[in-house]
Amino acid sequence: MHIKKQRLLTPGPTPLYPPALHAMMASDVHHRTQDFVKIQNQALASLKEVLGTSNDVFILVSSGSGGLEASASNFLSMGDKVIICCAGKFGERWVEIAKAYSLNAVVLKAEYGDVVTPDRVEAALAENPDVKAVMVQASETSTGAMHDVEAMAAAVKKTDALFIVDAITGIGTMPLDIDGWGIDICVGGSQKSFMIPPGLAFVTVSAKAWKANETATIPRFYFDLKKEKKMIDKGEGSSWTPNTSHIIALNAALDYIKQLGMPKLIENAQLLAKATREAAKALGLELFAPTAPGNSVTAIKAPAGMDSGVIVKGFRTHFGAIIANGQGTMKGQIFRMAHLGYFDFADMFAVIAALELILQANGHKVELGSGVAAVQRVYAEAAMSPAAKA
Ligand SMILES: *Cc1c(COP(=O)(O)O)cnc(C)c1O
């Protein structure tokens, strides 16, 4: 049709929270003023509150990967042995970071779509008592799988190793008890569940990690968290020019998340993920990561004989909507529907209705409405049945 609203249905960037966008426009503030230091301190306090941690939190001017890089460079030394849980493209990013910093990586690999089980981490820790850190993705966005972070944390906590979690799509989609479980470094990114544009990374740092920082010798300059902590503690803001407009937007989004409550934000993603899986089943489609499907994004296999790019293209040409293809060798095999952050059921009704039309137009047998009905059933059960909480 003639009017197509542009819709971002990808697992980052995600749909934007309008009040945060409006707040961004009022960003004419100098970063060396007390006005801005107040804004930044508010963001740091709100981040701690929504993440449920009393550890130090930092806001970096970078995409999420800058936070991953900082979590390696600030706490490790070249040659250090690390265990990397690698179950997809983002796990492979940890491996690349380890290589860049000459870390000695023990890589626990899982097939795409599968996960690294906590017992493998425990066994690897026992075999390698000299390991300095264990790295994992809470949610592996490239495959839609989710790791058992709690059980892994319990294994790492018993050792001297740091537990470093890429929770960039894990935050806001699954429970993560940073302090209770012992996540030493937890990394987030603004363009995922935080509902604002790309440009900020968040890093939490435990006391155990600060201890490691004292002897860590990897060279660092821009992402020097100890230097940043000094600036914050002195009440001087940030070492560099912070992304002031993003931090103002972040405050608006965090106010919303606080008002909602983190458990509700997570439940929202869980229900939308469940609805998406039910819809896929109703449409005769197979999940790509059925063992441990996460809630940030659902990866679905294209029907036999259909390139998933056809579905991605269908969304763009017919509905102006962007969904994600597979990455790397998964390209053409799968498509990924996001439901983290500012997504709601009305989005899902539309997305699944569009998917049905696109599948049908490309020769997959579809009973129109069957996928949408599956989403409706999940909504009705969660929010409209007598048993559902108001
Ligand atoms: C989005 C994402 C990242 C960060 O990617 P950037 O492009 O650097 O923001 C890292 N890990 C996971 C699991 C992600 O989903």
The ligand as an SDF file (V2000), in Angstrom:
LIG
                    3D

 15 15  0  0  0  0  0  0  0  0999 V2000
   23.8890   -5.8480   19.9330 C   0  0  0  0  0  0  0  0  0  0  0  0
   24.7900   -6.7700   20.6430 C   0  0  0  0  0  0  0  0  0  0  0  0
   26.1350   -6.4420   20.9100 C   0  0  0  0  0  0  0  0  0  0  0  0
   26.7330   -5.1080   20.6210 C   0  0  0  0  0  0  0  0  0  0  0  0
   26.8420   -4.7740   19.3400 O   0  0  0  0  0  0  0  0  0  0  0  0
   27.1590   -3.2620   18.9830 P   0  0  0  0  0  0  0  0  0  0  0  0
   26.9180   -3.2050   17.5310 O   0  0  0  0  0  0  0  0  0  0  0  0
   28.5500   -2.9920   19.3530 O   0  0  0  0  0  0  0  0  0  0  0  0
   26.2100   -2.4360   19.7960 O   0  0  0  0  0  0  0  0  0  0  0  0
   26.9090   -7.3440   21.6110 C   0  0  0  0  0  0  0  0  0  0  0  0
   26.4190   -8.4990   22.0510 N   0  0  0  0  0  0  0  0  0  0  0  0
   25.1320   -8.8390   21.8320 C   0  0  0  0  0  0  0  0  0  0  0  0
   24.6480  -10.1390   22.3850 C   0  0  0  0  0  0  0  0  0  0  0  0
   24.2880   -7.9950   21.1250 C   0  0  0  0  0  0  0  0  0  0  0  0
   23.0060   -8.3330   20.9160 O   0  0  0  0  0  0  0  0  0  0  0  0
  1  2  1  0
  2  3  1  0
  2 14  2  0
  3  4  1  0
  3 10  2  0
  4  5  1  0
  5  6  1  0
  6  7  2  0
  6  8  1  0
  6  9  1  0
 10 11  1  0
 11 12  2  0
 12 13  1  0
 12 14  1  0
 14 15  1  0
M  END
$$$$
